[in-house]
């Protein structure tokens, strides 16, 4: 084990001055007599008589059902409940326990996690709003009656403008998500052990891993872009109808490969943060943890992002409607080719809705990722024993052997 109890990679050496826990037999109680022998002084033999019928005499109570005359416990043979020093029980987790654990950790440490997320979301949204108002290009006007080369040119110009408009906001959102995820991962690691954590403690632990985390995210994005280029590129080079069909087929195959990679590498960020792994080692670690549990990981992530989409949609609609009314924009302008000219009331009101969504949902997703990482390590590496030792639970001290 290293100096971070509970999160060390399996196979690491014990700490200095500690021996590996090896079970040994207990010493004799009297210091000299060997164990496993009868004492020379035995009690006199008892006299046995046939048992009487317990219900034959007047006033006798009826026999109690159960072996040995005592009450029969219905839970004999059942495992005792798992220890729960923090927000989750130390055993393999179900879907509901992962989602509930993320919410419980954020609720218990809302000043640290949600306070930091709120501050980051406000800064990012102010920057995005200013860019939307002053820096980003206006939507390109598209002529619905255009055909042939002109229609293709207008479509390409519109796509280019849209990408230029989304790129700065997407970059800022990615950076904000990474900062929030780094803090929330530290909060989850403390919440699992039932330990308190302040924002200064979480930031001090997360700060050295920010740059590697950014590098990890950029590398995963670069891998996905490369896969997409390899899939679509040949069809674009061929051109004509055959090239379009080949590009469509390559696009479909690339999407499947990217989805598989995204799920396989989903636990790289928690591994990088908690195990202090390098970028490439964290990617290999995630692939190893997800191997054999890809569909389960995919299902949990898909349900998580579905919940995020629904909550975001339900929160954004009222703010969008209020923003349109306050801005005095006609609904018909949204269906025109150039799009509506949005003013400050719309941008401010919808920005408030985006801040609420970001503050609540980004930490929730990061918490689910961290707990999914913990769950996979419990299932594969018996991490629950290490966490119980780190939490100081009775019967799980450093001398207790691993099973």
C-alpha positions in Angstrom: 0.0 0.0 0.0 1.1 3.6 -0.4 0.4 6.7 1.6 -3.1 7.0 0.2 -5.0 4.3 2.0 -7.7 2.5 0.1 -6.9 3.9 -3.4 -3.5 2.2 -4.2 -3.2 0.1 -7.3 -3.2 -3.6 -6.6 0.2 -5.2 -6.4 1.9 -2.2 -4.7 4.4 -3.0 -1.9 3.4 -2.6 1.8 4.4 0.6 3.5 7.8 0.8 5.2 7.9 -0.9 8.6 4.8 -3.0 8.0 4.7 -6.7 7.2 2.2 -8.4 5.0 -0.7 -9.8 7.0 -0.2 -13.6 7.4 -2.6 -15.6 9.5 -0.9 -17.4 12.4 -2.3 -19.8 15.0 -3.0 -18.3 18.5 -0.5 -19.1 21.4 -1.5 -21.4 24.2 -3.2 -19.7 27.1 -1.2 -21.3 30.0 2.1 -20.7 28.3 3.3 -24.3 28.5 0.6 -26.9 27.8 0.1 -27.8 24.2 -3.2 -26.9 22.6 -5.8 -29.4 21.5 -5.6 -31.7 24.6 -8.2 -32.6 27.3 -7.7 -31.3 30.8 -6.7 -34.1 33.3 -9.4 -33.0 35.7 -12.8 -33.9 34.3 -16.3 -33.4 36.0 -18.1 -36.5 37.3 -20.4 -38.2 34.8 -24.0 -37.0 35.0 -27.0 -39.1 35.4 -29.3 -39.3 32.4 -33.0 -39.9 32.7 -35.6 -40.0 29.9 -37.2 -36.6 29.3 -40.7 -36.1 30.5 -43.5 -34.9 28.3 -43.3 -31.1 28.8 -47.0 -30.7 28.2 -48.3 -33.5 30.4 -48.5 -31.6 33.8 -51.1 -29.0 34.7 -49.9 -25.4 34.3 -47.0 -26.3 32.1 -46.3 -24.0 29.1 -46.5 -25.5 25.6 -43.1 -26.3 24.0 -41.5 -23.5 22.1 -41.0 -24.3 18.5 -37.4 -24.4 17.2 -34.3 -26.4 17.7 -33.2 -26.7 21.3 -36.4 -25.1 22.7 -35.4 -21.6 21.9 -36.9 -19.2 19.3 -35.9 -20.0 15.8 -34.3 -16.9 14.1 -35.5 -16.4 10.6 -32.1 -14.8 9.5 -29.8 -17.8 10.3 -27.4 -18.4 7.5 -27.8 -14.9 6.1 -24.8 -12.6 5.6 -24.5 -9.6 7.9 -25.1 -6.2 6.3 -22.1 -4.6 4.8 -20.4 -1.8 6.7 -21.3 1.7 5.6 -18.9 4.3 7.0 -19.9 6.9 4.4 -22.4 7.4 1.6 -22.3 3.8 0.2 -22.1 0.3 1.7 -18.7 -1.4 1.2 -19.9 -4.1 -1.2 -20.7 -4.3 -4.9 -23.2 -1.5 -5.7 -26.4 -1.6 -7.6 -27.6 1.1 -10.0 -29.8 2.8 -7.5 -27.0 2.9 -4.9 -24.6 4.5 -7.3 -27.1 7.3 -8.3 -28.2 7.8 -4.7 -24.6 7.8 -3.5 -23.7 10.6 -5.8 -26.7 12.7 -4.6 -26.0 11.9 -1.0 -22.3 12.9 -1.3 -23.3 16.2 -2.9 -25.9 16.8 -0.3 -23.6 16.1 2.6 -20.8 18.3 1.1 -22.9 20.9 -0.8 -20.8 23.8 0.4 -17.7 22.2 -1.1 -19.0 20.6 -4.3 -22.0 22.7 -5.3 -20.4 25.9 -4.1 -17.4 25.3 -6.3 -19.5 24.2 -9.2 -21.7 27.3 -8.9 -18.7 29.6 -8.9 -17.2 27.9 -12.0 -20.6 27.9 -13.8 -21.2 31.6 -13.3 -17.7 32.5 -14.6 -18.1 30.3 -17.7 -21.7 31.4 -18.4 -20.7 35.1 -18.2 -17.9 34.5 -20.7 -20.2 32.5 -23.0 -22.9 35.2 -22.9 -20.4 38.0 -23.8 -19.0 35.9 -26.7 -22.5 35.3 -28.0 -23.3 39.0 -27.9 -20.1 40.5 -29.2 -17.7 38.0 -30.7 -19.5 35.1 -32.4 -20.6 35.4 -36.0 -24.3 35.8 -36.8 -26.1 32.8 -38.4 -25.7 32.5 -42.1 -28.8 33.3 -44.2 -29.9 30.3 -46.2 -32.1 30.6 -49.2 -34.7 27.8 -49.2 -35.1 28.2 -53.0 -31.4 27.6 -53.8 -30.5 24.4 -55.6 -27.4 22.6 -56.8 -24.0 24.1 -56.1 -25.5 27.2 -54.4 -27.5 25.1 -51.9 -24.3 23.0 -51.1 -22.3 26.2 -50.6 -24.9 27.7 -48.3 -25.1 24.5 -46.3 -21.3 24.3 -45.9 -21.2 28.0 -44.9 -24.0 27.5 -42.3 -22.2 24.4 -40.9 -18.9 26.3 -40.6 -20.6 29.2 -38.8 -22.4 26.8 -36.4 -19.1 25.1 -35.6 -17.4 28.4 -35.0 -20.2 29.5 -32.7 -20.2 26.2 -30.7 -16.4 25.7 -30.4 -15.6 28.5 -27.8 -18.6 27.6 -25.6 -17.8 23.9 -25.8 -14.1 24.5 -24.9 -15.1 26.6 -21.8 -17.7 24.1 -20.8 -15.1 21.2 -21.0 -12.7 23.1 -18.8 -15.4 23.9 -16.3 -16.5 20.3 -16.3 -12.9 19.1 -15.7 -12.4 21.5 -12.7 -15.7 20.4 -11.2 -15.0 16.7 -11.8 -11.6 17.0 -10.1 -13.1 18.5 -6.9 -16.1 16.2 -6.9 -13.9 13.1 -7.3 -12.0 14.1 -4.2 -15.2 14.8 -2.3 -16.5 11.3 -3.3 -13.3 9.6 -2.1 -13.7 11.2 1.3 -17.5 10.6 1.4 -17.0 6.9 0.9 -14.8 6.8 4.0 -17.1 9.0 6.0 -14.5 11.7 6.3 -15.2 15.5 6.2 -13.6 17.6 3.4 -13.3 21.3 2.9 -12.9 23.2 -0.4 -9.3 24.1 0.5 -8.5 20.4 1.2 -10.2 19.2 -2.0 -8.5 21.8 -4.1 -5.0 21.1 -2.6 -5.5 17.4 -3.5 -7.0 18.0 -6.9 -4.8 20.8 -8.1 -1.7 18.7 -9.1 -3.9 16.5 -11.2 -5.6 19.3 -13.2 -3.1 19.4 -16.1 -2.9 15.6 -16.5 -6.7 15.6 -16.5 -6.9 18.2 -19.3 -4.3 16.2 -21.2 -6.4 13.0 -20.7 -9.5 14.7 -22.0 -7.7 16.2 -25.1 -6.1 12.8 -25.9 -9.5 11.0 -25.7 -11.0 13.7 -28.0 -8.1 13.4 -30.4 -8.6 9.6 -30.5 -12.3 10.0 -31.3 -11.5 12.6 -34.0 -8.9 10.3 -35.6 -11.4 7.4 -35.7 -14.0 9.6 -37.3 -11.5 10.9 -39.9 -10.5 7.3 -40.8 -14.1 6.2 -41.1 -15.4 9.2 -43.2 -12.2 10.1 -45.1 -12.2 7.4 -47.8 -15.8 8.2 -48.8 -15.1 11.9 -49.1 -12.1 11.2 -51.2 -14.0 8.9 -53.6 -16.8 11.4 -54.1 -20.0 10.9 -56.2 -22.8 8.6 -55.0 -20.5 5.7 -54.2 -18.4 8.0 -52.1 -21.4 9.2 -50.2 -22.5 5.7 -49.5 -19.0 4.8 -48.4 -18.8 7.9 -46.2 -22.2 7.0 -44.5 -21.0 3.4 -43.9 -17.7 4.7 -42.5 -19.5 7.3 -40.3 -21.7 4.5 -38.8 -18.7 2.3 -38.1 -16.8 5.2 -36.6 -19.7 6.0 -34.3 -19.8 2.4 -33.0 -16.0 2.4 -32.4 -16.1 5.8 -30.6 -19.0 4.7 -28.4 -17.0 1.6 -27.4 -13.9 3.6 -26.7 -15.9 6.2 -24.7 -17.3 3.5 -22.4 -14.1 1.6 -22.1 -12.2 4.8 -21.1 -14.9 6.3 -18.9 -13.1 5.4 -15.7 -9.8 6.9 -16.7 -10.4 10.2 -15.0 -11.1 8.7 -11.5 -8.1 6.4 -11.9 -5.9 9.4 -12.8 -7.2 11.4 -9.8 -7.3 8.8 -7.1 -4.5 6.4 -8.0 -2.2 9.2 -9.2 -1.7 7.4 -12.5 -0.2 9.0 -15.6 -2.4 9.7 -18.6 -1.6 6.5 -20.6 -1.6 4.4 -17.4 -5.1 5.8 -16.5 -6.4 4.8 -19.9 -5.1 1.3 -19.6 -6.5 1.1 -16.1 -9.9 2.1 -17.2 -9.9 -0.4 -20.0 -8.9 -3.1 -17.6 -11.7 -2.3 -15.1 -14.4 -2.1 -17.7 -13.3 -5.3 -19.5 -16.0 -7.9 -19.0 -18.5 -5.3 -17.7 -18.9 -3.1 -20.8 -22.6 -3.5 -21.1 -23.3 -2.8 -17.5 -21.1 0.3 -17.6 -22.8 1.4 -20.8 -26.2 1.0 -19.2 -25.4 3.0 -16.1 -23.8 5.8 -18.2 -26.7 5.8 -20.7 -29.2 6.1 -17.9 -27.2 8.8 -16.2 -27.0 11.0 -19.3 -30.6 10.4 -20.0 -31.5 11.8 -16.6 -29.2 14.7 -17.2 -30.8 15.4 -20.6 -34.3 15.3 -19.1 -33.5 17.5 -16.2 -31.7 19.9 -18.4 -34.6 20.0 -20.9 -37.2 20.5 -18.2 -35.2 23.4 -16.6 -34.2 25.1 -19.8 -37.7 25.3 -21.3 -39.3 27.7 -18.7 -36.2 30.0 -18.8 -36.2 29.9 -22.6 -39.9 30.8 -22.8 -39.5 33.6 -20.2 -36.5 34.9 -22.1 -38.3 35.1 -25.4 -41.3 36.9 -23.8 -39.0 39.3 -21.9 -36.9 40.0 -25.1 -40.0 40.7 -27.2 -39.0 38.2 -29.9 -41.6 36.8 -32.2 -41.8 33.0 -32.3 -41.9 33.1 -36.1 -38.4 34.6 -36.2 -37.0 31.2 -34.9 -38.1 29.6 -38.1 -36.6 32.2 -40.5 -33.4 31.4 -42.3 -31.2 33.9 -40.5 -32.6 33.2 -37.0 -33.8 35.7 -34.5 -31.8 38.6 -33.2 -31.5 37.9 -29.5 -31.1 40.7 -27.0 -29.7 41.0 -23.5 -33.0 39.9 -21.7 -33.0 36.5 -23.5 -29.3 35.9 -23.0 -29.3 36.8 -19.3 -32.5 34.8 -18.5 -31.4 31.7 -20.4 -27.9 32.1 -18.9 -29.4 31.8 -15.4 -31.0 28.6 -16.4 -27.7 27.2 -17.8 -26.0 28.1 -14.5 -28.6 26.2 -12.5 -28.3 23.1 -14.8 -24.5 23.2 -14.8 -24.3 23.7 -11.0 -26.5 20.6 -10.3 -25.7 18.2 -13.1 -22.0 18.4 -13.7 -21.1 17.3 -10.1 -23.8 14.6 -10.3 -22.2 13.1 -13.4 -18.7 13.3 -11.9 -20.0 11.6 -8.7 -21.5 8.8 -10.7 -18.2 8.3 -12.6 -16.3 8.1 -9.3 -18.7 5.7 -7.7 -18.7 3.5 -10.8 -14.9 3.3 -10.5 -15.2 2.4 -6.8 -17.8 -0.3 -7.7 -15.7 -1.9 -10.3 -12.7 -2.0 -8.0 -14.8 -3.6 -5.3 -16.0 -6.2 -7.7 -12.6 -7.0 -9.2 -10.0 -6.2 -6.5 -11.9 -6.4 -3.1 -11.4 -2.7 -2.6 -14.0 -2.8 0.1 -11.5 -4.4 2.5 -8.9 -1.6 1.9 -11.6 1.0 2.3 -12.8 -0.6 5.6 -9.2 -0.5 6.9 -8.8 3.1 5.8 -12.1 4.0 7.5 -10.9 2.4 10.7 -13.7 -0.1 11.0 -13.5 -2.7 13.8 -12.1 -6.0 12.6 -10.4 -4.5 9.5 -7.1 -3.3 11.0 -3.8 -3.6 9.2 -3.1 -7.1 10.6 -6.3 -8.5 9.2 -5.5 -10.8 6.2 -7.3 -10.3 2.9 -9.5 -13.2 1.9 
